[in-house]
Amino acid sequence: MSSQTTNQSESPRTSASKAAAVIDAPEKDAPASAKSTKQLEPDRETLLKIFHQMLLIRRFEEKCAESYSLGKIGGFCHLYIGQEAVAVGSILALRPNDYVITSYRAHGQAIAKVISPNAVMAELYGKADGCSKGKGGSMHLFDASVNFLGGHAIVGGQIPLATGVAFASKYQGTDQVTLCFFGEAAVNQGAFHESLNMAQLWKLPCIYICENNMYGMGTSAERAMSLSEVAQKSCAYEIASEFVDGMDVLAMRAATQRAIERARKDYLPTLIEARTYRYMGHSMSDPGKYRTRKEIEKYQERDPIKLFRQTLEENDLLTEQHVSEIDADIHEQVEAAVRFAEQSPAPDPKELMTNVYANPLDGSD
């Protein structure tokens, strides 16, 4: 079971629990490929693009970890390794003019929304050629030219903002949709509940994607939430919801496509719970002592890139040689991003107050 939509014949609590059992406790004797998506609806070009994007994000994040360890990236740095299928599967279902807004774990979504790796890496380095001109860093990536609206450090802070963006789209009469990404810990914030209530009440084209990696920093969801299956919370607001295997990129794509159709056609919101897993700590400063190596290895058996690669190979769409060529190309792309970041100048001190106030302060120009 890759995706589960709430329905009237089976309670959402029961259906989501069944789906969670499949994702959280895969059969040990089954091959990893048996648990991957088999029905390949997109064309070969799209499928290979999906694979390329996931692998690009993985290699980019691995390089970020290296650069951070070398002291080239400052501040906090939250890596997306293990969760690539969620961003790629959902964002590639959008049109270019749709909106994306996310939390501080934003590198994957930014790249999937076609912000160049050069601009993202330069931003991580705090350089002027970064997508936020070097003033945002890892947690505040932003590029209005592609409708990527951040990168937000406040837990759950982006959820009401996404609701407002969706309101603006409806008010202006467009058929644009907004994807809003957040972790399961943000669900405990009041803004989450207020936003979902408002979105359903006002019929707003917003798709709320909860990336449930089961840990809010070092606290497991089971210790922090009386109801840890997020999709079930939709019942309180009569909002459509789906529980999706977040390690299955095509399941993510299909669920998002259904939500997009609902949003464009009827201006209706959707809550998607993507059950996923991060292989790294909460941030680069997190040693991750709250979980065991055995637990991490269990989820690495269902690595989203490995699962999708096996699916493509089984359908004669990818070969070992092709994978090597793609990986080599991505390696050079990531290395080029590092060189770009290192060569980019530091922000001019005169830029300190720009883009802070709508009307520049006297003497700031």
C-alpha positions in Angstrom: 0.0 0.0 0.0 1.6 3.2 -1.1 -1.2 5.6 -0.7 -4.4 5.7 1.4 -7.2 8.2 0.9 -9.7 8.6 3.7 -13.2 7.4 2.9 -16.5 6.7 4.6 -16.4 2.8 4.3 -13.3 2.6 6.5 -12.4 5.0 9.3 -9.3 7.1 8.6 -7.8 5.9 11.9 -8.0 2.2 10.7 -6.9 2.9 7.1 -4.0 5.1 8.0 -2.9 2.6 10.6 -2.8 -0.2 8.0 -0.8 2.0 5.7 1.6 3.0 8.4 2.2 -0.7 9.3 3.3 -1.4 5.8 5.7 1.6 5.7 7.1 1.3 9.2 7.6 -2.5 9.3 8.4 -3.7 5.8 8.7 -7.5 5.4 12.2 -8.6 6.1 12.1 -11.4 3.7 10.8 -9.4 0.7 13.3 -7.7 -1.7 13.4 -4.0 -1.6 12.2 -3.7 -5.2 9.0 -5.6 -4.3 8.0 -2.7 -2.1 8.5 -0.1 -4.8 5.9 1.3 -7.2 5.2 -0.9 -10.2 2.8 1.1 -12.3 4.9 3.5 -14.3 2.5 6.1 -15.6 4.9 8.9 -16.7 6.9 8.7 -19.8 10.6 7.6 -19.8 11.9 11.1 -20.0 9.9 12.2 -16.9 10.9 9.1 -15.0 14.6 9.7 -15.6 14.1 13.3 -14.7 12.7 12.2 -11.4 15.6 9.9 -10.8 18.1 12.6 -11.7 16.5 15.1 -9.4 16.5 12.8 -6.4 20.1 11.8 -7.0 21.1 15.4 -7.4 19.5 16.4 -4.1 21.3 13.4 -2.4 24.7 14.3 -3.7 24.2 18.0 -3.1 23.3 17.3 0.6 26.3 15.0 1.0 28.5 17.8 -0.3 26.8 20.2 2.1 27.7 17.9 5.0 31.3 17.9 3.9 31.4 21.6 3.5 29.8 22.2 6.9 32.3 19.9 8.5 35.1 22.0 6.9 33.7 25.2 8.4 32.6 26.6 5.0 28.9 26.7 5.9 27.9 28.5 9.0 24.8 28.6 11.2 22.4 25.7 11.3 22.2 23.2 8.4 19.3 20.7 8.1 19.9 18.0 5.5 17.2 16.3 3.4 19.0 12.9 3.0 16.3 10.1 3.0 13.4 12.4 2.2 14.1 13.2 -1.5 11.0 11.3 -2.8 8.6 13.7 -1.0 9.9 16.9 -2.6 10.6 15.5 -6.0 7.4 13.5 -6.4 5.2 16.4 -5.3 6.9 19.4 -6.9 7.4 17.8 -10.3 3.6 17.5 -10.4 3.3 21.3 -10.3 3.2 23.9 -13.1 6.1 26.4 -13.1 3.8 29.2 -11.8 2.6 27.2 -8.8 3.9 28.1 -5.3 6.1 26.2 -2.9 6.8 27.2 0.7 8.6 25.1 3.3 10.4 24.8 6.6 14.1 25.3 7.4 14.9 21.8 5.8 14.6 23.5 2.4 17.5 22.5 0.2 15.6 19.6 -1.5 12.5 21.6 -2.3 14.6 24.6 -3.6 16.4 22.4 -6.1 13.2 20.6 -7.1 11.6 24.0 -7.8 14.5 24.6 -10.2 16.6 27.0 -8.1 20.1 26.3 -9.4 22.5 24.3 -7.2 24.9 27.2 -7.7 22.5 29.7 -6.2 21.6 27.4 -3.3 25.2 26.5 -2.5 26.3 30.2 -2.6 23.5 31.0 -0.2 24.7 28.3 2.2 28.1 29.9 2.0 26.6 33.3 2.8 27.7 34.8 -0.6 26.2 37.6 -2.6 25.3 35.3 -5.5 23.1 33.2 -3.3 19.4 33.0 -4.0 18.8 35.2 -0.9 21.9 37.4 -1.6 23.8 35.6 1.2 21.6 37.0 3.9 19.3 34.0 4.4 21.6 31.0 4.7 20.4 27.4 4.9 17.1 28.0 6.6 16.0 31.0 4.5 16.3 30.1 0.8 14.0 32.2 -1.4 13.5 32.9 -5.0 10.3 34.8 -6.1 11.2 34.3 -9.8 10.3 30.6 -9.6 7.6 31.2 -6.9 9.6 29.5 -4.2 8.6 31.5 -1.1 11.1 30.1 1.6 12.6 28.5 3.8 11.1 29.5 7.2 12.9 28.9 10.6 9.9 29.2 12.9 8.3 25.8 13.3 4.9 25.9 11.6 5.4 29.6 10.6 5.0 28.8 6.9 1.6 27.1 7.3 -0.5 30.3 7.7 1.6 32.1 5.1 0.8 29.3 2.6 -2.9 29.7 3.5 -2.6 33.4 2.7 -0.9 32.7 -0.7 -3.7 30.3 -1.6 -6.2 32.9 -0.6 -4.5 35.4 -2.9 -4.6 32.9 -5.8 -8.4 32.4 -5.3 -9.0 36.1 -4.9 -7.2 36.9 -8.1 -9.1 34.2 -10.0 -6.0 32.1 -11.0 -5.8 28.3 -10.9 -2.4 28.3 -9.1 -2.0 26.0 -6.2 0.3 26.2 -3.2 2.4 23.4 -1.8 3.2 23.8 1.9 5.8 21.5 3.4 6.3 21.0 7.2 7.4 18.3 9.6 5.1 16.4 11.9 6.2 18.4 14.9 4.6 21.5 13.4 1.2 19.8 13.6 1.3 20.6 17.3 1.3 24.3 16.6 -2.0 26.1 16.8 -1.3 27.7 13.4 -1.6 24.3 11.7 -5.2 23.8 13.0 -6.3 27.4 12.4 -4.9 27.2 8.8 -6.6 24.0 7.9 -9.9 25.2 9.3 -9.7 28.4 7.4 -8.6 26.7 4.2 -11.6 24.3 4.2 -14.0 27.0 5.3 -12.9 29.4 2.6 -12.1 26.7 0.0 -8.5 27.6 -0.7 -6.2 25.8 -3.2 -3.6 24.8 -0.7 -1.9 21.4 -0.4 -0.5 20.8 3.1 2.3 18.1 2.9 3.4 16.8 6.3 6.8 15.2 6.0 6.4 12.8 8.9 10.0 11.6 9.6 8.8 10.6 13.0 11.1 12.9 15.0 10.8 16.5 16.0 14.4 17.2 16.7 15.2 14.4 19.1 11.6 13.7 20.3 9.7 10.9 18.6 6.2 11.6 17.4 4.8 8.9 19.7 6.1 10.8 22.7 4.9 14.2 21.6 1.5 13.5 19.9 -1.6 11.8 21.4 -2.5 11.0 17.8 0.7 10.5 15.8 -1.0 9.6 12.5 -1.3 13.1 11.1 -3.7 12.3 8.2 -6.4 11.5 10.7 -6.4 15.1 12.0 -8.1 16.1 8.8 -11.4 14.8 10.1 -11.7 17.8 12.5 -12.0 20.1 9.5 -13.6 17.8 6.9 -10.6 18.3 4.7 -9.6 15.7 2.2 -6.5 13.8 3.2 -4.1 11.0 2.1 -1.5 8.9 3.9 1.3 8.2 1.5 4.5 6.2 1.5 7.0 9.0 1.4 9.8 6.7 0.3 7.9 6.0 -2.9 8.4 8.9 -5.3 5.6 7.8 -7.8 3.1 7.4 -5.0 4.0 10.9 -3.9 3.5 12.2 -7.4 0.2 10.5 -7.8 -1.2 11.7 -4.5 -0.1 15.3 -5.3 -1.7 15.1 -8.7 -5.0 14.2 -7.1 -4.7 17.0 -4.7 -3.8 19.5 -7.5 -6.8 18.5 -9.5 -9.0 19.1 -6.4 -7.4 22.4 -5.8 -7.6 23.7 -9.4 -11.1 22.4 -10.1 -12.9 23.2 -6.9 -10.5 25.4 -4.9 -10.3 22.7 -2.2 -7.4 22.0 0.1 -5.8 18.6 0.9 -3.7 17.3 3.8 -1.1 14.8 2.7 0.9 12.8 5.3 4.1 11.5 3.7 5.7 8.9 6.0 9.4 9.2 5.5 12.7 9.1 7.4 15.8 11.3 7.7 19.0 9.4 7.8 21.0 12.2 9.3 20.4 14.1 12.5 17.9 16.9 12.9 20.8 19.2 11.9 24.5 18.9 11.4 25.0 19.6 15.1 22.7 16.7 16.2 24.6 13.4 17.1 21.3 11.5 16.9 21.8 9.5 20.1 18.0 9.1 20.5 17.7 6.4 17.9 19.7 3.2 17.2 21.8 2.3 14.3 19.5 -0.7 13.8 16.5 1.6 13.3 18.3 3.7 10.8 19.4 0.7 8.8 15.9 -0.6 8.7 14.7 2.5 6.9 17.8 2.5 4.7 16.6 -0.8 3.3 13.8 1.3 1.7 16.0 4.1 0.5 13.8 6.1 -1.9 16.5 6.4 -4.5 17.4 2.7 -4.3 13.7 1.7 -4.6 13.1 3.9 -7.6 16.3 2.8 -9.3 15.3 -0.8 -9.0 11.9 -0.1 -10.4 13.4 1.6 -13.4 15.9 -1.2 -13.9 13.1 -3.8 -13.7 11.2 -2.0 -16.4 14.3 -1.8 -18.6 14.4 2.0 -18.3 17.8 2.3 -16.6 21.1 0.4 -16.7 24.1 0.3 -14.5 26.1 2.2 -17.1 23.4 4.9 -17.4 23.4 5.3 -13.6 27.2 5.8 -13.6 26.9 8.4 -16.3 24.1 10.3 -14.4 26.0 10.1 -11.2 29.2 11.4 -12.8 27.3 14.3 -14.4 25.7 15.2 -11.0 29.1 15.0 -9.3 30.5 17.6 -11.6 27.4 19.7 -11.2 27.7 19.7 -7.4 31.5 20.4 -7.6 30.8 23.3 -9.9 28.3 24.6 -7.4 31.0 24.5 -4.7 33.4 26.4 -7.0 30.7 29.0 -7.8 30.1 29.5 -4.1 33.7 29.8 -3.2 34.3 32.3 -5.9 31.2 34.4 -5.2 31.9 37.7 -3.3 30.7 38.3 0.2 27.6 40.6 0.4 28.4 44.3 0.4 27.9 45.8 3.8 25.7 48.4 2.2 23.2 45.6 1.5 22.5 45.2 5.2 19.3 47.1 5.2 18.0 46.3 1.7 14.9 44.1 1.4 14.2 44.6 5.1 11.6 47.5 4.9 9.2 48.2 2.1 10.3 51.8 2.2 14.1 52.2 2.7 15.2 54.0 5.8 16.7 57.5 5.4 20.4 57.2 4.5 20.2 53.5 3.8 20.8 54.0 0.0 
